[in-house]
Amino acid sequence: MTGILAGILVALLWRRLTARNLPAFAAHAVVLLVALLLGAALGLAFPAVNEGLVWLAKQLTEQAVIGGGLFGVLNRGLLPIGLHQVPNTIMWFVAGECSNGVRGDIPCFLVAHDPSAGSFTTGFYPIALGALPAAALAMWRTALPEQRKRTGQLLGTAALMSFCFGVTEPSELLFAFAAWPLYIAHALLTGTSLALVNALGIKEGFVFSAGALDFGLNFPIATRPLLLLPIAVAYAAIYYVLFKWAILRFDLPTPGRSDACDPATDDSDDDVHRPVPHSPPAESAERDPSHTAAATLPPREAQPAHAHSTRSST
């Protein structure tokens, strides 16, 4: 985070300096000096920022329903820029303490088998198992007919990754930037999922992510895990209806809805636009069969002129 902030500030400074028509060497020197000073200042300020993050994590852990909901929104909201790992690290491996000095939501669930652990992991199961595969299905159904085959291959792979292994980024990044209103709704719905499962007392952690693999492996030590299945089905229905309606109503540019289509990769069965190899007309070959035969015969070897004359004289 410190590096990102320093980079943004230096970029803004560079724009202001270049607007003043300073010499190049002077602008580079000023930017270098300011970058060093800002990097040092932000590095010195990081302990205070870290304490603030830990305090916020403590407040979230004390209120599982509200805290889980806020964490879910923050987690998905920061994913497109890659900063979701900051709250993940704090909530999953730092905040909260259980028996034998074990800290973090995931270690407390997997190692200490704490029945109260899993408040910040359980709610991701309905999203990965049901919601995002249903969103992929809705995007495929709303794709243009001529692009549906290619889009289905892309969305089908993303849906399987989400369902089987809980890897949701291939699905989410398909609409996070191109159809950002859908992503805002997705972040908010993820927060409601975490709040709902915490209110119902469902607890299930994961080793890798909230997919079917971790669901089965951690099933024996989970609390009320079967309730996750109907919740996943409910979220799948919500996502399918919401995504299909929003895409068609607002003409959102989700995968497969671009008007430009490359003829080389067109999925339609029409061969009109496909190039056909050039071949000579059949009529010309029928008119002059010797031309075809001559073209196929190997060339004769050249004979010396004196041999021809000798043969003719005899």
C-alpha positions as CSV (number, residue, x, y, z in Angstrom):
1,M,0.0,0.0,0.0
2,T,2.9,2.4,0.8
3,G,4.4,1.8,-2.6
4,I,1.1,2.4,-4.4
5,L,0.4,5.6,-2.5
6,A,3.9,6.9,-3.2
7,G,3.6,6.0,-6.9
8,I,0.3,7.9,-7.2
9,L,1.7,11.0,-5.5
10,V,4.9,10.9,-7.7
11,A,2.8,10.5,-10.9
12,L,0.7,13.5,-9.9
13,L,3.8,15.5,-9.2
14,W,5.4,14.6,-12.5
15,R,2.3,15.8,-14.4
16,R,2.5,19.2,-12.6
17,L,6.2,19.5,-13.3
18,T,5.9,18.7,-17.0
19,A,3.0,21.2,-17.3
20,R,5.4,24.0,-16.2
21,N,7.9,23.2,-19.0
22,L,10.8,22.5,-16.7
23,P,14.0,21.0,-18.2
24,A,13.9,17.3,-18.3
25,F,16.9,16.8,-15.9
26,A,15.4,19.2,-13.4
27,A,12.0,17.4,-13.4
28,H,13.7,14.0,-13.0
29,A,15.7,15.3,-10.1
30,V,12.7,16.8,-8.3
31,V,10.6,13.6,-8.8
32,L,13.5,11.4,-7.5
33,L,13.9,13.6,-4.4
34,V,10.2,13.8,-3.6
35,A,9.8,10.0,-4.2
36,L,12.5,9.3,-1.6
37,L,11.0,11.7,0.9
38,L,7.5,10.4,0.4
39,G,8.6,6.7,0.6
40,A,10.4,7.4,3.9
41,A,7.5,9.3,5.3
42,L,4.9,6.7,4.4
43,G,7.2,4.0,5.7
44,L,7.5,5.7,9.1
45,A,3.7,6.2,9.1
46,F,2.9,2.6,8.4
47,P,3.0,1.4,12.1
48,A,0.2,3.8,12.8
49,V,-1.7,2.6,9.8
50,N,-1.1,-1.0,10.9
51,E,-2.5,-0.3,14.3
52,G,-5.6,1.2,12.8
53,L,-6.1,-1.8,10.7
54,V,-5.7,-4.1,13.7
55,W,-8.2,-2.0,15.7
56,L,-10.7,-2.2,12.8
57,A,-10.2,-6.0,12.6
58,K,-10.9,-6.3,16.3
59,Q,-14.1,-4.3,16.0
60,L,-15.2,-6.5,13.1
61,T,-14.5,-9.8,15.0
62,E,-16.6,-8.6,18.0
63,Q,-19.7,-8.2,15.7
64,A,-19.8,-11.3,13.6
65,V,-22.9,-10.4,11.6
66,I,-22.2,-6.8,10.8
67,G,-18.4,-7.3,10.8
68,G,-18.7,-10.3,8.4
69,G,-20.9,-8.3,6.1
70,L,-18.6,-5.3,6.0
71,F,-15.6,-7.6,5.4
72,G,-17.4,-9.3,2.5
73,V,-18.1,-6.0,0.8
74,L,-14.5,-4.8,1.4
75,N,-13.0,-8.1,0.3
76,R,-14.8,-8.1,-3.1
77,G,-14.5,-4.3,-3.5
78,L,-10.7,-4.4,-3.4
79,L,-10.3,-7.5,-5.5
80,P,-10.1,-5.7,-8.9
81,I,-7.1,-3.7,-7.8
82,G,-5.5,-6.6,-5.9
83,L,-5.7,-5.1,-2.4
84,H,-8.2,-7.6,-1.1
85,Q,-5.2,-9.6,0.4
86,V,-4.7,-6.8,2.9
87,P,-7.9,-7.3,4.9
88,N,-7.7,-11.1,4.1
89,T,-4.4,-11.4,5.9
90,I,-5.5,-9.4,8.9
91,M,-8.9,-11.1,9.3
92,W,-7.8,-14.7,8.4
93,F,-4.4,-14.9,10.1
94,V,-4.1,-12.0,12.7
95,A,-7.4,-10.9,14.2
96,G,-9.0,-13.0,16.9
97,E,-7.4,-15.4,19.3
98,C,-8.5,-18.9,20.4
99,S,-6.9,-21.6,22.5
100,N,-3.2,-22.2,22.8
101,G,-2.4,-18.7,21.4
102,V,-3.6,-19.5,17.9
103,R,-4.6,-16.4,16.0
104,G,-6.7,-15.8,12.9
105,D,-10.0,-17.1,11.7
106,I,-8.6,-19.9,9.5
107,P,-6.0,-21.3,11.9
108,C,-8.6,-21.2,14.7
109,F,-10.9,-23.3,12.6
110,L,-8.4,-25.7,11.1
111,V,-5.9,-26.1,14.0
112,A,-7.8,-25.3,17.2
113,H,-11.3,-26.5,15.9
114,D,-12.8,-23.5,17.6
115,P,-16.6,-23.6,17.1
116,S,-16.8,-19.8,16.8
117,A,-14.2,-19.7,14.0
118,G,-15.2,-19.4,10.4
119,S,-17.1,-16.1,10.6
120,F,-15.0,-14.6,7.8
121,T,-14.8,-17.6,5.5
122,T,-18.2,-19.4,5.6
123,G,-20.1,-16.7,3.6
124,F,-17.9,-17.2,0.6
125,Y,-19.3,-20.7,0.0
126,P,-22.7,-19.7,-1.4
127,I,-21.0,-17.2,-3.7
128,A,-18.5,-19.6,-5.1
129,L,-20.7,-22.7,-5.3
130,G,-23.9,-21.1,-6.6
131,A,-23.9,-17.3,-7.3
132,L,-21.0,-17.0,-9.7
133,P,-21.7,-20.1,-11.7
134,A,-25.3,-18.8,-12.1
135,A,-23.9,-15.4,-13.1
136,A,-21.8,-17.1,-15.8
137,L,-24.9,-18.9,-17.0
138,A,-26.8,-15.6,-17.3
139,M,-24.0,-14.0,-19.2
140,W,-23.9,-17.0,-21.6
141,R,-27.7,-16.9,-22.1
142,T,-27.5,-13.2,-23.0
143,A,-24.6,-13.5,-25.4
144,L,-25.2,-13.0,-29.1
145,P,-26.1,-16.2,-30.9
146,E,-23.1,-16.1,-33.2
147,Q,-20.7,-15.7,-30.2
148,R,-22.4,-18.1,-27.8
149,K,-20.1,-21.0,-28.5
150,R,-16.9,-19.2,-27.8
151,T,-18.4,-17.4,-24.8
152,G,-19.7,-20.7,-23.4
153,Q,-16.2,-22.2,-23.4
154,L,-14.9,-19.1,-21.5
155,L,-17.7,-18.9,-19.0
156,G,-18.0,-22.6,-18.5
157,T,-14.3,-22.8,-17.5
158,A,-14.7,-19.9,-15.1
159,A,-17.8,-21.4,-13.5
160,L,-16.1,-24.7,-13.0
161,M,-13.1,-23.0,-11.4
162,S,-15.4,-21.2,-9.0
163,F,-17.5,-24.2,-8.1
164,C,-14.8,-26.8,-7.8
165,F,-12.0,-24.8,-6.3
166,G,-13.4,-21.5,-5.2
167,V,-11.2,-19.6,-7.6
168,T,-13.7,-16.7,-8.4
169,E,-11.4,-14.2,-10.1
170,P,-11.8,-15.7,-13.6
171,S,-15.6,-15.1,-13.3
172,E,-15.4,-11.7,-11.5
173,L,-12.9,-10.1,-13.7
174,L,-15.1,-10.8,-16.8
175,F,-17.5,-8.1,-15.6
176,A,-15.7,-6.1,-12.9
177,F,-14.6,-3.4,-15.4
178,A,-16.8,-3.9,-18.5
179,A,-20.0,-4.0,-16.4
180,W,-19.0,-2.4,-13.1
181,P,-22.6,-1.9,-11.8
182,L,-22.9,-5.7,-11.7
183,Y,-19.7,-5.9,-9.8
184,I,-20.9,-3.4,-7.2
185,A,-24.1,-5.5,-6.8
186,H,-21.9,-8.6,-6.5
187,A,-19.8,-7.0,-3.7
188,L,-22.9,-6.0,-1.7
189,L,-24.5,-9.4,-2.1
190,T,-21.2,-11.1,-1.0
191,G,-21.5,-9.0,2.2
192,T,-25.1,-10.1,2.8
193,S,-24.0,-13.8,2.4
194,L,-21.3,-13.5,5.1
195,A,-23.8,-11.7,7.4
196,L,-26.5,-14.3,6.8
197,V,-24.4,-17.4,7.5
198,N,-23.1,-15.8,10.7
199,A,-26.6,-14.9,11.8
200,L,-27.6,-18.6,11.2
201,G,-24.6,-19.9,13.1
202,I,-23.0,-21.7,10.2
203,K,-19.3,-22.2,10.4
204,E,-17.0,-23.7,7.8
205,G,-13.4,-22.6,7.0
206,F,-11.2,-23.5,4.1
207,V,-7.6,-24.3,3.4
208,F,-7.5,-22.9,-0.2
209,S,-10.8,-21.3,-1.0
210,A,-14.6,-21.7,-0.7
211,G,-15.1,-24.4,-3.4
212,A,-16.6,-27.8,-3.4
213,L,-13.2,-29.4,-2.7
214,D,-12.7,-27.5,0.6
215,F,-16.4,-27.9,1.4
216,G,-16.0,-31.7,1.4
217,L,-12.6,-31.8,3.1
218,N,-13.8,-29.6,6.0
219,F,-17.3,-31.0,6.3
220,P,-16.5,-33.2,9.4
221,I,-15.3,-30.2,11.5
222,A,-17.8,-27.7,10.2
223,T,-21.0,-26.4,12.1
224,R,-24.3,-26.9,10.2
225,P,-22.6,-27.1,6.8
226,L,-25.6,-28.6,5.0
227,L,-27.4,-25.3,5.3
228,L,-24.9,-23.8,2.9
229,L,-26.4,-25.8,0.0
230,P,-29.9,-24.3,0.0
231,I,-28.4,-20.9,0.6
232,A,-26.1,-21.4,-2.4
233,V,-29.1,-22.4,-4.5
234,A,-31.0,-19.2,-3.4
235,Y,-28.0,-17.0,-4.2
236,A,-27.7,-18.7,-7.6
237,A,-31.3,-17.8,-8.4
238,I,-30.8,-14.2,-7.3
239,Y,-27.7,-13.8,-9.3
240,Y,-29.2,-15.4,-12.5
241,V,-32.3,-13.2,-12.4
242,L,-30.3,-10.0,-11.5
243,F,-27.6,-10.5,-14.1
244,K,-29.9,-11.5,-16.9
245,W,-32.2,-8.6,-16.2
246,A,-29.5,-6.0,-15.8
247,I,-27.6,-7.1,-18.9
248,L,-30.6,-7.0,-21.2
249,R,-32.2,-3.9,-19.6
250,F,-29.0,-1.7,-19.7
251,D,-27.2,-3.4,-22.6
252,L,-24.1,-4.1,-20.5
253,P,-21.1,-5.2,-22.5
254,T,-20.6,-8.6,-20.8
255,P,-18.7,-11.4,-22.7
256,G,-20.3,-12.3,-26.0
257,R,-22.3,-9.1,-26.5
258,S,-19.8,-7.2,-28.8
259,D,-21.1,-6.5,-32.2
260,A,-17.7,-6.9,-33.8
261,C,-17.1,-10.6,-34.7
262,D,-14.1,-12.0,-36.5
263,P,-15.2,-14.1,-39.5
264,A,-12.3,-16.5,-38.8
265,T,-13.8,-17.3,-35.3
266,D,-17.5,-16.9,-36.1
267,D,-19.6,-19.7,-34.6
268,S,-22.4,-19.6,-37.1
269,D,-22.8,-22.3,-39.7
270,D,-23.0,-19.9,-42.6
271,D,-20.0,-20.4,-44.9
272,V,-20.7,-17.4,-47.1
273,H,-18.0,-15.2,-45.5
274,R,-15.4,-18.0,-45.2
275,P,-12.6,-17.8,-47.9
276,V,-12.6,-20.6,-50.5
277,P,-9.3,-21.8,-52.0
278,H,-9.0,-20.7,-55.6
279,S,-9.2,-23.4,-58.2
280,P,-9.2,-23.1,-62.0
281,P,-12.6,-23.4,-63.7
282,A,-13.5,-27.0,-64.7
283,E,-14.6,-25.9,-68.2
284,S,-11.1,-24.8,-69.3
285,A,-9.7,-28.2,-68.2
286,E,-12.3,-30.0,-70.3
287,R,-11.6,-27.8,-73.4
288,D,-7.8,-28.4,-73.4
289,P,-7.0,-31.8,-71.8
290,S,-3.5,-31.7,-73.2
291,H,-2.7,-28.6,-71.1
292,T,-3.4,-30.5,-68.0
293,A,-1.5,-33.6,-69.1
294,A,1.5,-31.5,-70.2
295,A,1.5,-29.7,-66.9
296,T,1.7,-33.1,-65.1
297,L,4.4,-34.7,-67.3
298,P,8.0,-34.3,-66.2
299,P,10.2,-32.2,-68.6
300,R,12.3,-34.1,-71.1
301,E,16.0,-34.1,-70.7
302,A,17.8,-31.9,-73.1
303,Q,19.6,-33.8,-75.9
304,P,22.7,-32.5,-77.8
305,A,22.2,-31.1,-81.2
306,H,24.8,-33.3,-82.9
307,A,23.1,-36.5,-81.7
308,H,19.9,-35.4,-83.4
309,S,21.6,-34.7,-86.7
310,T,23.4,-38.1,-86.7
311,R,20.2,-39.9,-86.0
312,S,18.5,-38.2,-88.9
313,S,21.3,-38.8,-91.4
314,T,21.3,-42.5,-90.8
